[in-house]
């Protein structure tokens, strides 16, 4: 039987040895139930078959060209048992009514052309594998909990919603493609989400037309084991929430040397790991939030490697309204903050455990976070940095770039070397100003050594702790008693100068090299002091 025009049927029983040839025509099958039975031969080059029956069961076929699954009412159609091979396009929904489910009989689906989920329609994936070679446009909804992998090889875009809780969704491309909503407020939620390459060095670019977010409740992979290097994810301006409730590694770019281009995105580590800590992927982020979930689970997130936060962006630890404190562990890596202003925020429900890490403030200026550090580097010269209003604790060294400026804060800077040992303040040129400074023990005695002139409002050296200012000038800007040596200390002053610059001063009883009193001399309260050099 050969058609020479579009036709409409209630049902079609294409029994063998019948051959239907609908080349270039559209056949609309309107029946419910199972309106199409194929045991003969269907020739459909350039043709379209539209099923419009409400709730109809659609027979699997290897011979579809363009396939339209367009129920006329609110009941989803059902994909039957077997394999659906679509040589052209697949359209689900008519723009108003329900779509189709693959979760009843779990067929496999392969589409060579583009696939469209129309507005008002829902596609429910099942346990069968889905391969979409052309573009996928979602104006309606993809929602379900099947386990069959979904592989899309073109663009994955649209203003609709994706919410799948069981499948792995993979965008596997040979050339650069687009991903995510192009308009609207819809969110996309995945179980596992993978971006991979079959050839070339493609970039998958997250679209910026919509205002929704992307949540991954399983694992986000950028590159896949067995692929060559070259998969790049451009994360757009979207918020990516890594919400796996029990995983040590919810985000991985390392399986085949993938990479992240952060753009102006935000990555939120919102999940936890029942058996230990959660790894923070070593990447160059824009905004990064660690421990973003509002829950009662305290989790530790550990840097996997050197990590950076872009200019204009912020690293935040903890959700201020959470019921538990989440911790970022710096391990042995360098955390580079390129923003100015306040590029590092540790909330009341957050904590930074520095281990042996280095935090580098690389922007031209900014205020340091009030937290505990190992090493800190203020790395951009001729820029102005500010200590915080709250206390900070240093376990390692502080390095200030040549010609940079450090302004005092009202909080105390506590130098307390882990396990005991020497900490150094280093800078060249510029000026370094502290508010109160304290040198304290931390499982061992601490020696604070300067490698440059510093200005301090006041300095307290706890019992058995040490201060070495050899060759440098220590200017004490505070009033009354700006310098306190508690108990037994070693104060090393070879070639140094101590300048008391405040008022109503009491001079500490110790040995000086050079001593300068540039403050209000009539108000000095003398104590016993030894000056080996000059006194001015």
matplotlib code that plots the C-alpha trace (Angstrom):
import matplotlib.pyplot as plt

x = [0.0, 1.5, 0.2, 0.3, -1.0, -1.3, -3.8, -5.5, -6.4, -8.0, -5.6, -3.3, -2.6, 0.4, 0.3, 2.8, 3.4, 1.8, 4.1, 3.1, 5.0, 4.3, 7.4, 7.2, 3.7, 2.3, 0.2, -1.8, -3.0, -5.7, -6.8, -6.2, -5.3, -2.7, -3.5, -0.5, 0.6, 3.6, 4.4, 4.8, 7.1, 6.9, 8.7, 8.8, 11.6, 11.0, 7.7, 6.0, 3.9, 1.9, 0.2, -2.6, -4.6, -4.9, -2.9, -2.2, 0.4, 3.0, 4.4, 8.2, 9.5, 12.9, 11.4, 10.1, 11.4, 9.8, 7.8, 5.3, 3.9, 1.1, -1.7, -4.9, -5.6, -4.0, -3.0, 0.6, 1.1, 3.1, 6.2, 5.8, 8.3, 11.4, 13.5, 12.4, 14.6, 13.8, 15.7, 14.4, 13.0, 11.1, 8.5, 6.8, 3.6, 1.5, 2.3, -0.7, -1.3, 0.5, 3.6, 4.8, 6.3, 9.0, 8.9, 6.2, 8.0, 11.5, 12.3, 15.5, 15.2, 17.6, 16.9, 19.0, 17.5, 16.5, 14.2, 11.7, 9.7, 6.9, 5.4, 2.8, 4.3, 6.3, 8.7, 9.2, 12.4, 12.6, 15.3, 16.1, 19.0, 18.2, 20.5, 19.8, 22.1, 20.6, 19.7, 17.4, 15.1, 13.1, 10.2, 8.1, 9.4, 11.7, 11.0, 11.4, 13.4, 14.5, 17.9, 18.6, 21.4, 20.5, 23.1, 22.6, 25.1, 23.9, 22.7, 20.7, 18.6, 15.1, 13.0, 11.5, 12.3, 14.5, 14.1, 15.5, 16.5, 17.8, 19.4, 22.8, 22.5, 25.5, 26.1, 28.7, 29.9, 32.3, 32.1, 31.2, 27.5, 25.2, 23.5, 20.7, 17.8, 17.6, 14.9, 12.6, 13.1, 13.1, 15.6, 17.3, 17.9, 20.0, 21.2, 24.5, 25.5, 28.4, 30.0, 32.3, 33.8, 33.9, 36.4, 38.1, 38.4, 34.9, 33.5, 30.0, 28.7, 26.0, 23.4, 22.7, 19.2, 17.4, 17.5, 17.2, 19.8, 21.4, 21.4, 23.3, 22.3, 24.8, 28.1, 29.1, 31.8, 33.7, 35.5, 35.1, 37.6, 38.7, 38.2, 41.2, 41.8, 39.9, 36.3, 35.7, 32.6, 31.8, 29.6, 27.9, 26.3, 24.4, 24.4, 25.6, 24.6, 26.5, 24.0, 25.0, 24.0, 26.7, 29.7, 33.4, 33.8, 30.6, 32.6, 35.4, 37.2, 40.2, 39.0, 40.3, 41.8, 38.6, 38.5, 36.2, 35.8, 33.9, 32.6, 30.5, 29.0, 28.5, 29.4, 27.8, 29.0, 25.8, 26.2, 28.0, 29.8, 28.5, 31.9, 34.3, 35.0, 34.0, 36.6, 36.5, 37.6, 40.8, 39.5, 39.4, 36.0, 34.1, 31.9, 32.5, 30.3, 31.3, 28.7, 25.8, 23.0, 20.7, 20.9, 22.1, 25.0, 28.5, 30.8, 34.4, 35.3, 38.9, 40.8, 41.9, 44.6, 45.5, 42.2, 41.5, 38.6, 38.2, 38.4, 35.1, 34.0, 33.8, 34.7, 32.1, 32.3, 29.0, 25.4, 24.7, 21.3, 22.5, 22.1, 25.7, 29.2, 30.8, 34.6, 36.9, 40.3, 43.0, 45.3, 48.7, 47.5, 47.4, 44.0, 44.2, 41.6, 41.7, 38.8, 39.0, 36.6, 35.9, 36.8, 36.7, 33.8, 33.7, 30.1, 29.2, 28.4, 31.6, 35.2, 38.5, 41.1, 44.3, 46.5, 49.7, 48.0, 48.7, 46.0, 47.0, 45.1, 45.9, 43.5, 44.6, 43.5, 40.8, 40.0, 41.2, 38.7, 38.8, 39.8, 42.8, 45.4, 48.7, 50.6, 49.1, 50.4, 49.3, 50.7, 50.0, 52.3, 51.2, 47.8, 46.0, 45.0, 43.2, 43.2, 39.7, 37.7, 37.7, 40.7, 42.8, 45.2, 48.4, 50.0, 52.6, 54.1, 52.8, 54.3, 53.4, 54.4, 56.9, 55.3, 52.0, 50.3, 48.6, 46.2, 45.5, 42.2, 40.6, 41.0, 44.0, 46.5, 47.6, 50.8, 50.8, 52.9, 51.5, 53.8, 56.1, 58.7, 59.4, 56.9, 58.1, 56.5, 58.2, 57.7, 59.7, 58.8, 55.3, 54.1, 52.7, 50.4, 48.9, 46.4, 47.0, 49.4, 49.8, 52.5, 51.2, 52.0, 50.3, 51.6, 55.0, 56.7, 56.4, 59.1, 57.8, 60.5, 60.3, 61.9, 61.0, 59.8, 56.4, 54.0, 52.0, 49.3, 50.4, 52.2, 51.8, 54.4, 53.0, 55.2, 58.0, 57.2, 59.8, 60.2, 63.0, 63.2, 66.9, 67.8, 64.3, 62.3, 59.3, 57.1, 54.6, 51.7, 49.5, 49.3, 50.0, 51.6, 51.9, 54.6, 54.3, 56.7, 55.0, 57.2, 60.3, 60.9, 63.6, 63.6, 66.2, 67.1, 70.4, 70.7, 67.1, 65.2, 62.1, 60.1, 57.5, 55.2, 52.2, 51.4, 51.3, 53.9, 55.4, 58.6, 58.9, 61.8, 64.0, 67.1, 67.0, 69.4, 68.3, 65.4, 63.4, 60.6, 58.7, 55.5, 54.6, 57.9, 56.6, 54.1, 56.7, 56.6, 60.1, 60.9, 64.3, 65.5, 68.9, 69.8, 72.8, 72.7, 71.3, 68.4, 66.5]
y = [0.0, 3.3, 6.8, 9.9, 12.3, 12.7, 10.3, 9.9, 6.5, 5.3, 2.3, 0.4, -3.3, -3.7, -7.4, -9.5, -9.7, -6.3, -3.4, 0.2, 2.9, 6.4, 8.1, 11.9, 11.8, 12.2, 9.4, 10.4, 7.4, 8.7, 5.6, 4.7, 1.3, -0.2, 1.5, 0.4, -3.2, -3.9, -7.3, -6.4, -3.8, -0.1, 2.2, 5.7, 7.6, 11.4, 10.5, 11.4, 9.3, 11.1, 9.2, 11.4, 8.8, 9.8, 7.2, 5.0, 2.3, 3.0, -0.1, -0.2, -0.1, 0.0, 1.9, 5.3, 8.4, 11.4, 10.3, 12.5, 11.4, 13.9, 12.7, 14.7, 14.8, 14.6, 10.9, 10.1, 7.7, 4.6, 3.4, -0.3, -3.2, -3.3, -0.8, 2.5, 3.5, 7.0, 8.0, 11.6, 13.7, 12.9, 15.3, 14.6, 16.6, 18.9, 22.1, 21.7, 18.1, 15.2, 13.5, 9.9, 7.5, 4.9, 3.7, 1.1, -1.2, 0.3, 0.3, 1.5, 4.7, 6.0, 9.2, 10.3, 13.8, 16.4, 15.7, 18.1, 17.9, 20.4, 22.8, 21.0, 17.6, 15.4, 12.7, 10.0, 8.0, 4.3, 1.7, 1.5, 3.3, 6.5, 7.8, 11.3, 12.1, 15.4, 18.4, 18.0, 21.0, 20.8, 23.3, 20.9, 18.5, 15.5, 13.8, 10.3, 7.9, 5.3, 3.8, 3.8, 6.1, 9.1, 10.2, 13.4, 14.3, 17.7, 20.9, 20.3, 23.5, 24.9, 26.8, 23.7, 21.5, 18.5, 16.5, 13.0, 11.1, 7.8, 8.0, 9.1, 12.0, 12.4, 15.1, 13.5, 15.7, 15.8, 19.6, 22.5, 22.5, 24.4, 23.3, 24.5, 26.9, 29.7, 31.6, 31.4, 30.3, 26.5, 24.4, 21.3, 18.4, 15.4, 12.2, 11.8, 14.4, 13.8, 16.0, 14.1, 14.1, 11.6, 13.7, 17.1, 19.5, 20.7, 23.3, 22.7, 26.2, 26.7, 29.1, 32.3, 33.2, 31.6, 32.3, 28.7, 26.5, 23.1, 20.5, 17.2, 14.7, 12.1, 12.9, 15.6, 14.5, 16.8, 14.1, 10.4, 7.5, 6.3, 9.6, 11.7, 15.0, 18.0, 18.3, 21.8, 22.9, 26.6, 27.0, 30.3, 32.5, 29.6, 28.2, 24.5, 22.7, 19.5, 17.8, 14.2, 13.0, 10.3, 10.8, 11.7, 13.0, 14.7, 16.6, 15.3, 16.8, 14.4, 11.2, 12.3, 15.7, 17.8, 21.4, 24.0, 27.5, 29.1, 32.3, 33.9, 30.7, 29.7, 26.1, 25.0, 21.9, 21.1, 17.3, 15.2, 11.8, 9.4, 7.7, 10.7, 14.0, 15.5, 16.4, 19.9, 19.5, 21.4, 23.9, 27.6, 28.7, 31.9, 31.9, 28.8, 28.0, 25.1, 23.6, 25.5, 23.2, 24.3, 21.1, 19.6, 17.6, 18.8, 18.0, 18.5, 19.5, 19.0, 20.7, 18.2, 20.5, 24.1, 26.0, 29.5, 32.0, 34.5, 38.3, 39.7, 36.5, 35.1, 31.9, 31.3, 28.6, 27.5, 28.4, 31.0, 29.5, 25.9, 23.7, 22.5, 23.9, 22.9, 23.0, 23.6, 21.8, 23.5, 20.4, 21.2, 23.3, 26.9, 28.7, 31.8, 34.6, 37.1, 39.3, 42.5, 43.8, 40.7, 37.7, 35.2, 34.8, 32.3, 32.4, 31.7, 28.1, 27.7, 27.0, 27.0, 24.3, 25.5, 22.4, 23.3, 25.4, 28.8, 31.4, 34.0, 37.2, 38.0, 40.8, 44.4, 45.0, 43.5, 42.6, 39.4, 37.0, 36.6, 32.9, 30.6, 30.4, 28.6, 30.7, 34.0, 35.8, 39.3, 39.0, 42.2, 45.1, 48.8, 47.6, 48.1, 45.2, 45.4, 43.1, 42.2, 43.5, 40.0, 38.0, 36.0, 33.2, 32.5, 29.1, 29.8, 32.8, 36.2, 37.5, 41.0, 41.9, 44.6, 48.1, 46.6, 48.2, 46.4, 48.4, 47.4, 46.0, 46.1, 42.3, 40.7, 38.8, 35.8, 34.0, 30.5, 28.0, 24.5, 22.2, 25.1, 26.8, 30.0, 32.2, 35.0, 38.3, 39.3, 42.3, 44.8, 48.4, 49.7, 49.5, 46.9, 47.9, 45.7, 46.3, 44.1, 41.2, 38.2, 35.5, 32.3, 28.6, 25.9, 22.5, 24.1, 27.4, 30.0, 32.4, 35.3, 36.7, 39.8, 40.3, 43.9, 46.9, 46.6, 48.9, 47.4, 49.0, 46.6, 43.3, 40.7, 37.9, 35.1, 33.3, 31.2, 32.6, 34.6, 37.7, 38.2, 41.7, 41.5, 44.2, 45.7, 48.5, 47.7, 50.7, 50.6, 52.9, 52.2, 54.2, 53.3, 49.8, 48.8, 46.1, 43.2, 40.4, 37.8, 35.6, 34.1, 35.2, 35.6, 39.0, 39.1, 42.7, 42.5, 45.5, 46.5, 49.6, 49.8, 53.0, 53.9, 56.2, 56.5, 58.6, 58.0, 55.3, 52.7, 51.3, 47.6, 46.3, 44.5, 44.9, 47.0, 47.6, 51.1, 52.7, 55.6, 57.4, 59.5, 59.7, 62.2, 62.3, 64.2, 61.4, 58.6, 56.3, 54.9, 51.4, 49.6, 49.1, 48.4, 50.1, 48.6, 51.0, 54.5, 56.1, 58.9]
z = [0.0, -1.0, 0.0, -2.2, 0.4, 4.2, 5.8, 9.1, 10.6, 13.8, 13.9, 11.6, 11.6, 9.3, 9.1, 7.1, 4.3, 3.8, 3.0, 3.7, 1.8, 3.2, 1.8, 2.3, 3.7, 7.2, 8.7, 11.8, 14.0, 16.3, 18.2, 21.9, 23.3, 20.9, 17.6, 15.6, 15.1, 12.8, 11.6, 7.9, 6.3, 6.9, 4.4, 5.7, 4.1, 4.8, 6.3, 9.6, 11.8, 14.5, 17.3, 18.8, 20.8, 24.5, 26.6, 23.5, 23.7, 20.9, 19.2, 18.9, 15.4, 13.6, 10.7, 12.0, 10.2, 11.9, 15.0, 16.8, 20.1, 20.7, 22.9, 22.6, 26.4, 29.8, 29.7, 28.7, 25.8, 26.6, 24.7, 24.2, 24.5, 22.3, 20.4, 18.9, 16.0, 14.8, 11.6, 11.6, 14.4, 17.6, 18.9, 22.2, 22.9, 20.8, 22.8, 25.2, 26.3, 28.0, 26.6, 26.9, 29.4, 28.8, 32.4, 31.9, 29.4, 29.4, 25.7, 24.2, 22.1, 19.4, 17.5, 14.6, 14.2, 16.7, 19.7, 21.1, 24.4, 23.7, 26.1, 28.4, 27.7, 30.0, 28.9, 31.6, 31.0, 32.0, 32.4, 28.7, 27.1, 25.2, 22.5, 21.0, 18.1, 17.2, 19.4, 22.4, 23.1, 26.3, 26.4, 28.5, 31.1, 31.4, 34.8, 36.2, 38.2, 35.6, 35.5, 31.7, 30.6, 28.4, 25.9, 24.0, 21.3, 20.3, 22.0, 25.2, 25.6, 26.1, 28.6, 30.2, 33.2, 33.7, 36.9, 36.8, 39.9, 38.6, 35.2, 34.2, 31.7, 29.4, 26.9, 24.6, 21.8, 19.0, 18.5, 20.8, 21.9, 24.3, 27.5, 29.8, 29.6, 27.1, 29.0, 32.0, 35.6, 35.3, 37.3, 36.0, 38.4, 37.6, 39.3, 37.5, 34.9, 32.6, 29.9, 27.6, 24.1, 21.3, 19.2, 19.2, 22.1, 22.5, 24.8, 26.3, 27.1, 29.7, 28.4, 30.3, 29.1, 32.0, 35.7, 37.0, 38.7, 38.1, 40.9, 40.7, 43.4, 42.2, 40.5, 38.0, 35.6, 33.1, 31.0, 31.2, 31.6, 28.2, 26.4, 25.3, 27.0, 25.9, 27.4, 28.6, 30.6, 30.5, 33.5, 32.5, 35.2, 36.7, 40.2, 40.3, 43.4, 44.2, 46.6, 46.7, 50.2, 50.5, 48.3, 48.8, 45.3, 43.9, 41.2, 39.1, 36.1, 36.2, 34.6, 31.2, 31.9, 31.6, 32.6, 34.0, 32.7, 35.6, 33.8, 36.5, 37.9, 41.5, 42.7, 45.9, 47.8, 49.5, 50.1, 52.6, 53.0, 55.6, 55.7, 55.8, 54.1, 50.8, 48.2, 46.6, 43.0, 42.2, 39.7, 38.9, 40.3, 40.3, 43.4, 45.6, 48.6, 50.8, 53.1, 51.6, 52.8, 55.6, 57.6, 60.9, 59.3, 60.1, 57.2, 56.3, 52.7, 51.7, 48.8, 46.2, 44.9, 44.3, 43.9, 42.8, 43.1, 40.3, 40.5, 41.6, 43.3, 46.8, 48.7, 51.4, 54.1, 55.8, 55.7, 58.4, 59.1, 59.1, 62.2, 62.0, 61.4, 58.1, 57.6, 54.7, 55.1, 53.1, 53.2, 51.8, 48.8, 47.8, 47.8, 45.6, 46.1, 43.2, 44.3, 46.2, 48.9, 51.0, 48.8, 51.7, 54.1, 57.0, 58.4, 62.0, 60.8, 58.9, 59.8, 57.9, 58.9, 57.3, 57.8, 55.9, 53.2, 51.9, 51.3, 48.7, 48.5, 44.9, 44.2, 44.4, 48.0, 50.1, 53.7, 55.2, 56.7, 60.4, 60.7, 61.3, 58.6, 58.0, 55.5, 54.1, 51.1, 50.1, 46.6, 44.6, 45.1, 45.4, 46.7, 50.0, 52.2, 55.6, 58.6, 59.9, 62.8, 64.3, 65.4, 63.1, 64.0, 62.1, 62.2, 59.5, 57.7, 56.5, 53.3, 52.0, 48.5, 47.8, 47.9, 49.2, 52.2, 55.1, 57.3, 60.9, 62.0, 65.4, 65.9, 67.4, 65.1, 67.0, 66.0, 67.3, 65.3, 65.2, 67.2, 67.9, 65.8, 63.9, 62.0, 59.8, 58.7, 55.4, 53.2, 51.2, 50.9, 51.5, 55.1, 57.4, 60.2, 62.8, 65.6, 68.6, 68.1, 70.4, 70.3, 71.8, 72.3, 70.2, 71.3, 71.5, 71.8, 69.0, 67.8, 65.7, 63.4, 61.3, 57.9, 57.4, 59.5, 61.0, 63.0, 65.8, 68.1, 70.8, 71.2, 73.9, 74.1, 76.2, 78.7, 77.1, 73.6, 71.6, 69.4, 67.0, 65.2, 64.3, 61.7, 61.6, 63.2, 65.4, 65.8, 68.7, 67.9, 70.9, 74.1, 77.8, 77.7, 74.1, 74.7, 77.1, 77.8, 80.0, 82.0, 80.5, 76.9, 74.4, 72.7, 70.0, 69.0, 67.1, 64.8, 65.5, 66.6, 68.8, 68.4, 71.0, 69.1, 71.5, 74.5, 78.3, 77.7, 79.9, 78.5, 78.9, 81.1, 78.6, 76.5, 73.4, 70.6, 69.5, 71.3, 69.9, 71.8, 69.2, 71.3, 74.0, 76.0, 79.1, 79.8, 79.8, 82.9, 83.2, 83.9, 84.0, 80.4, 78.8, 75.5, 73.8, 70.8, 70.7, 72.5, 70.9]

ax = plt.figure().add_subplot(projection="3d")
ax.plot(x, y, z, "-o")
ax.set_aspect("equal")
plt.show()
